[in-house]
Amino acid sequence: MQNISEILDFSISALLFMYLLSLIGKSSSYSKTYWFWGVVFILGSKANSVLESLIFSNQFNVFEHTFFLVACILFFLSILKKEL
C-alpha cells in the first residue's frame, strides 16, 4: 500500500534538490563536497522509502536506512571539515 505522505515527501525533496542544483550552477567544486553527497543520499533514502511500499519491502527498508546512515556520516564529515 502506498503512503501518500512518503510520495509527497519525496516530491518536495526532489524539487528542493533541483533548486539546489540551480543555485550551484555549473560549478564542479560543490559536487566534490561531503554535504552535497549527503543531500544526494537523503534524496536516495526518500526514493527507497517510496519504493519500499511498492516492491521488496524488506530490502528497500534496509536500503532506506542505510542511505540515511551514510548521509548522516557525510554531513558529520562536512561539519568536521568546515565545508558549510
N, C-alpha and C positions, 0 to 999 in steps of 0.2 A: 504494500500500500504506500502510495506516495504521500509525503508530508509536504503540504503547500509552503509551510514556513521555511523548510530547507531549500526548496526551489527558489523562493523569493530571496532568501539569504544569499544563495549562490549568484543570482542575477544582480543583486546590488553589489556584491563583491566584484563581479566581473566588470560592471560599469565603473566602479571605483578604480580597478586595475587599469582599465583603458584610459581613464582620466590621468592616472599616474604616469602612464606611458606617454600621453600627450604633453604632460608637464616636463618630463625628462627630455623629450625631443629626440634628436639623433645622437646625443652624447653617449658614447660607448663606455665611459668610465663608471656610470651608475650600474650597469649590468654586471660589473665585477665586484660589487659590494655585497656584504652579507645581508644587509637589510632588504635589498632588492630581492634576493633569492628567498628570504624569509617570507616576503609578501607573495611570491610565486608559490611557495609551499602551502601557505594559508589558503590560497585560491584552489590549489590541488586538493587540500583537505575538504573544502566545501564541495568540490566536484565529486569526490569519493563519497561524501555524505548523501548526495543525490543518487548516485549510482547504487549505493547500499540498499536503497528501497526498491530498486528495480531487479537486480540480479546479484547472485553470490553475496548475500548479506554478510556472512561471517568474514569473508576475505576482504570485502571493501570496508568493513568496520575496522579491521586491523590496519588497512592502508590509511584510512582517515586519521586514526590516532597516531600512526607512525609519521605521517606527513606533518601533523600538528606538533609532534615532539621535535622533529627536525627543524621546523620553523622557529620554535622557541629557542632551540640551541643556536640557530643562526642569528636571531635577534640578540641573544646574550653575547655572542661573539662581536656583533656590531656595536653593542654598548661598550664592551671591553676595549675595542679598537677605536672608540670615539668617532664612529662614522656619521652619527646623527648630530 
